[in-house]
Amino acid sequence: MSGLRFRPVGRDAFLVEVADVDEAAAVYRLVRRLAADRQASLQPPRDVVPAALTVLIDHVADVEAWQHLLQSHAASLADERSVPGAATGNEIVLRVRYDGPDLERVAAAWRCTPEEVVRRHAEAGYRVAFCGFAPGFAYCTSDREAPPVPRRDEPRTSVPAGSVGLAGRYCGVYPQTMPGGWQLVGTTDAVMFDAGRAEPALLNP
């Protein structure tokens, strides 16, 4: 790795630009590991927010010191990328009814039968890469290789809460009824976001 790329965000935050979502996850894990390391002797960030191609390091007292620290550990990102997602978080099992209206469209993208889509999706493991779009919406990547799933040409004006959708290389669950353009393969009764819970979002990076 030649080095990390940084972008300022105000006076006490910065973005780390990355090549792909896997590198974003690696940077996210690296920052959290360094923040927990007392030897780093730097104030931990108030928040670390991964996205598809960036990681936000928010509210640090010394931006340049944190950038230097990350740059000095850039070579270890290859090791961070190899860490299984399950090793850095809790496993959450969602029970899914595969009753989605777009199973055949996904089957066409994957060049298989709808029954095979169900089998592949149910057997795969997923890691929350980042959150966005709506409170409680998690963009999850699979531990199984599969062709990307195209979004709908015309988004639906209303997708029911609990709908399980696929788009590109991501899987997600709609936390509330809202518009959406992902291909729907099933539904779950899991409550993805509840402001009254201690941890409102069921899934986090």
Backbone hydrogen bonds in HBPLUS format (Angstrom, degrees):
<---DONOR---> <-ACCEPTOR-->    atom                        ^
c    i                          cat <-CA-CA->   ^        H-A-AA   ^      H-
h    n   atom  resd res      DA  || num        DHA   H-A  angle D-A-AA Bond
n    s   type  num  typ     dist DA aas  dist angle  dist       angle   num
A0017-GLU N   A0005-ARG O   2.80 MM  12  5.27 163.4  1.83 150.7 155.9     1
A0007-ARG N   A0015-LEU O   2.88 MM   8  4.96 147.8  1.99 139.7 146.1     2
A0015-LEU N   A0007-ARG O   2.71 MM   8  4.96 163.3  1.74 151.8 157.2     3
A0009-VAL N   A0013-ALA O   2.97 MM   4  5.01 152.2  2.05 135.7 126.7     4
A0059-HIS N   A0012-ASP O   2.89 MM  47  4.96 107.5  2.43 128.4 147.7     5
A0060-VAL N   A0012-ASP O   2.84 MM  48  5.28 152.0  1.92 137.8 147.1     6
A0014-PHE N   A0057-ILE O   3.05 MM  43  5.45 152.0  2.13 142.4 151.2     7
A0057-ILE N   A0014-PHE O   2.85 MM  43  5.45 178.2  1.85 173.1 173.7     8
A0016-VAL N   A0055-VAL O   2.84 MM  39  5.09 154.2  1.90 141.2 150.0     9
A0055-VAL N   A0016-VAL O   2.93 MM  39  5.09 133.7  2.15 133.2 146.6    10
A0018-VAL N   A0053-LEU O   2.98 MM  35  5.13 170.9  1.99 134.1 133.9    11
A0024-ALA N   A0020-ASP O   3.04 MM   4  6.39 149.1  2.14 145.9 155.5    12
A0025-ALA N   A0021-VAL O   3.05 MM   4  6.30 152.7  2.13 140.9 146.9    13
A0026-ALA N   A0022-ASP O   3.03 MM   4  6.32 148.7  2.13 139.2 148.0    14
A0027-VAL N   A0023-GLU O   2.86 MM   4  6.14 159.8  1.91 153.0 157.2    15
A0028-TYR N   A0024-ALA O   2.90 MM   4  6.09 159.6  1.94 148.0 154.3    16
A0029-ARG N   A0025-ALA O   2.98 MM   4  6.22 159.7  2.03 147.6 151.9    17
A0030-LEU N   A0026-ALA O   2.92 MM   4  6.13 155.5  1.98 145.5 153.0    18
A0031-VAL N   A0027-VAL O   2.87 MM   4  6.10 165.8  1.89 158.9 161.0    19
A0032-ARG N   A0028-TYR O   3.12 MM   4  6.32 165.3  2.14 147.6 151.8    20
A0033-ARG N   A0029-ARG O   2.87 MM   4  6.04 151.0  1.96 145.5 154.1    21
A0034-LEU N   A0030-LEU O   2.89 MM   4  6.12 162.6  1.92 154.4 158.6    22
A0035-ALA N   A0031-VAL O   2.83 MM   4  5.97 154.8  1.90 149.5 157.2    23
A0036-ALA N   A0032-ARG O   3.12 MM   4  6.24 141.5  2.27 136.9 145.5    24
A0037-ASP N   A0034-LEU O   3.10 MM   3  4.97 144.2  2.23  95.4 106.2    25
A0040-ALA N   A0037-ASP O   2.97 MM   3  5.68 160.3  2.01 119.9 125.8    26
A0041-SER N   A0038-ARG O   3.18 MM   3  5.71 152.3  2.26 112.2 118.7    27
A0046-ARG N   A0058-ASP O   2.89 MM  12  5.80 137.4  2.07 153.5 163.5    28
A0058-ASP N   A0047-ASP O   2.97 MM  11  5.18 168.5  1.98 164.6 163.4    29
A0049-VAL N   A0056-LEU O   2.95 MM   7  4.93 159.4  2.00 139.6 146.1    30
A0056-LEU N   A0049-VAL O   2.86 MM   7  4.93 168.9  1.87 137.7 137.4    31
A0051-ALA N   A0054-THR O   2.79 MM   3  5.23 139.3  1.95 175.1 161.6    32
A0066-TRP N   A0062-ASP O   3.16 MM   4  6.45 156.2  2.22 149.3 155.5    33
A0067-GLN N   A0063-VAL O   2.94 MM   4  6.22 157.9  1.99 154.0 160.7    34
A0068-HIS N   A0064-GLU O   2.92 MM   4  6.10 159.1  1.96 148.3 153.8    35
A0069-LEU N   A0065-ALA O   2.92 MM   4  6.12 155.1  1.98 143.4 150.5    36
A0070-LEU N   A0066-TRP O   2.93 MM   4  6.16 164.0  1.96 151.2 154.8    37
A0071-GLN N   A0067-GLN O   2.89 MM   4  6.06 161.2  1.92 148.8 154.7    38
A0072-SER N   A0068-HIS O   2.93 MM   4  6.11 149.9  2.03 145.5 153.4    39
A0073-HIS N   A0070-LEU O   3.02 MM   3  5.13 141.2  2.17 100.1 111.7    40
A0074-ALA N   A0071-GLN O   3.24 MM   3  5.02 166.8  2.26 101.6 104.7    41
A0076-SER N   A0073-HIS O   2.95 MM   3  5.58 151.3  2.03 117.8 126.0    42
A0077-LEU N   A0074-ALA O   3.09 MM   3  5.57 167.8  2.10 117.4 120.8    43
A0079-ASP N   A0076-SER O   3.04 MM   3  5.40 126.2  2.34 105.0 117.8    44
A0080-GLU N   A0076-SER O   3.10 MM   4  6.49 153.4  2.17 146.1 154.2    45
A0081-ARG N   A0077-LEU O   2.84 MM   4  6.07 149.9  1.93 150.7 157.6    46
A0082-SER N   A0079-ASP O   3.13 MM   3  5.27 133.5  2.35  98.4 110.7    47
A0083-VAL N   A0080-GLU O   3.18 MM   3  5.40 161.1  2.22 106.5 112.4    48
A0087-ALA N   A0084-PRO O   2.97 MM   3  5.48 151.2  2.05 113.1 121.8    49
A0088-THR N   A0085-GLY O   3.11 MM   3  5.69 166.5  2.12 118.1 122.3    50
A0097-ARG N   A0187-THR O   2.82 MM  90  5.29 165.2  1.84 158.9 162.4    51
A0099-ASP N   A0097-ARG O   2.87 MM   2  5.60 131.6  2.10 108.1  93.2    52
A0187-THR N   A0097-ARG O   2.88 MM  90  5.29 145.1  2.00 139.3 150.3    53
A0100-GLY N   A0185-VAL O   3.08 MM  85  3.88 152.1  2.16 103.4  95.0    54
A0102-ASP N   A0184-LEU O   2.91 MM  82  5.11 149.7  2.00 160.6 161.8    55
A0105-ARG N   A0102-ASP O   3.11 MM   3  5.18 119.1  2.50  97.5 112.5    56
A0106-VAL N   A0102-ASP O   3.05 MM   4  6.37 159.3  2.09 157.4 162.6    57
A0107-ALA N   A0103-LEU O   2.88 MM   4  6.08 155.6  1.94 145.7 153.4    58
A0108-ALA N   A0104-GLU O   2.94 MM   4  6.16 145.6  2.06 141.0 149.4    59
A0109-ALA N   A0105-ARG O   3.10 MM   4  6.42 152.2  2.18 142.5 149.5    60
A0110-TRP N   A0106-VAL O   2.87 MM   4  6.14 150.7  1.96 151.7 160.4    61
A0111-ARG N   A0107-ALA O   2.73 MM   4  5.62 109.5  2.23 133.8 150.9    62
A0112-CYS N   A0107-ALA O   2.93 MM   5  5.04 161.2  1.97 139.9 146.1    63
A0116-GLU N   A0113-THR O   2.99 MM   3  5.11 123.1  2.33  99.4 113.9    64
A0117-VAL N   A0113-THR O   3.04 MM   4  6.47 147.3  2.15 148.5 158.2    65
A0118-VAL N   A0114-PRO O   3.06 MM   4  6.41 158.8  2.10 150.2 154.4    66
A0119-ARG N   A0115-GLU O   3.07 MM   4  6.36 160.5  2.11 143.7 148.9    67
A0120-ARG N   A0116-GLU O   2.88 MM   4  6.05 171.8  1.89 154.3 156.3    68
A0121-HIS N   A0117-VAL O   2.87 MM   4  5.97 168.0  1.89 154.5 158.4    69
A0122-ALA N   A0118-VAL O   2.93 MM   4  5.97 163.0  1.96 150.7 155.7    70
A0123-GLU N   A0119-ARG O   3.05 MM   4  6.11 148.4  2.15 146.9 154.8    71
A0124-ALA N   A0120-ARG O   3.18 MM   4  6.19 130.9  2.43 142.3 152.8    72
A0143-ASP N   A0125-GLY O   2.92 MM  18  5.52 142.5  2.06 155.5 157.4    73
A0127-ARG N   A0141-THR O   2.87 MM  14  5.38 156.7  1.92 151.4 158.6    74
A0141-THR N   A0127-ARG O   2.88 MM  14  5.38 152.4  1.95 154.0 155.9    75
A0129-ALA N   A0139-TYR O   2.83 MM  10  5.76 148.7  1.92 153.7 162.0    76
A0139-TYR N   A0130-PHE O   2.79 MM   9  5.47 167.9  1.80 166.4 170.5    77
A0132-GLY N   A0137-PHE O   3.10 MM   5  5.81 157.1  2.15 156.4 163.1    78
A0134-ALA N   A0132-GLY O   2.72 MM   2  5.47 145.9  1.83 101.0  92.1    79
A0137-PHE N   A0134-ALA O   2.97 MM   3  5.44 160.4  2.01 144.1 141.5    80
A0140-CYS N   A0171-CYS O   2.94 MM  31  5.07 160.4  1.98 154.3 157.9    81
A0171-CYS N   A0140-CYS O   2.89 MM  31  5.07 147.4  2.00 139.3 149.4    82
A0149-VAL N   A0168-GLY O   2.86 MM  19  4.65 159.5  1.90 124.4 125.4    83
A0168-GLY N   A0149-VAL O   2.57 MM  19  4.65 159.5  1.61 151.8 145.2    84
A0152-ARG N   A0181-GLY O   2.84 MM  29  5.16 174.3  1.85 157.1 158.6    85
A0156-ARG N   A0180-GLY O   2.81 MM  24  5.40 145.4  1.92 156.9 148.2    86
A0180-GLY N   A0156-ARG O   3.03 MM  24  5.40 156.4  2.09 142.7 149.0    87
A0159-VAL N   A0178-MET O   2.60 MM  19  5.29 150.9  1.68 135.9 144.0    88
A0178-MET N   A0159-VAL O   3.11 MM  19  5.29 147.5  2.22 137.2 143.2    89
A0163-SER N   A0160-PRO O   3.23 MM   3  5.87 147.0  2.34 139.7 138.9    90
A0162-GLY N   A0174-TYR O   2.75 MM  12  5.30 176.2  1.75 160.0 158.8    91
A0188-THR N   A0162-GLY O   2.83 MM  26  4.97 142.3  1.97 129.4 141.9    92
A0174-TYR N   A0163-SER O   2.92 MM  11  5.39 158.7  1.97 153.5 157.3    93
A0164-VAL N   A0186-GLY O   2.76 MM  22  5.05 173.8  1.76 136.3 136.3    94
A0185-VAL N   A0164-VAL O   2.88 MM  21  5.87 160.4  1.92 163.0 169.4    95
A0165-GLY N   A0172-GLY O   2.80 MM   7  5.40 168.0  1.81 163.8 167.6    96
A0172-GLY N   A0165-GLY O   2.97 MM   7  5.40 157.5  2.02 148.6 152.9    97
A0166-LEU N   A0183-GLN O   2.80 MM  17  5.18 147.5  1.90 139.0 149.1    98
A0183-GLN N   A0166-LEU O   2.95 MM  17  5.18 158.0  1.99 158.9 151.7    99
A0167-ALA N   A0170-TYR O   3.05 MM   3  5.41 158.9  2.10 145.0 149.1   100
A0170-TYR N   A0167-ALA O   2.88 MM   3  5.41 157.8  1.93 141.1 141.3   101
A0202-LEU N   A0192-MET O   2.86 MM  10  5.01 168.2  1.87 142.1 142.5   102
A0194-ASP N   A0200-PRO O   2.97 MM   6  4.78 153.2  2.04 122.9 131.1   103
A0197-ARG N   A0194-ASP O   3.01 MM   3  5.67 169.5  2.02 123.0 126.4   104
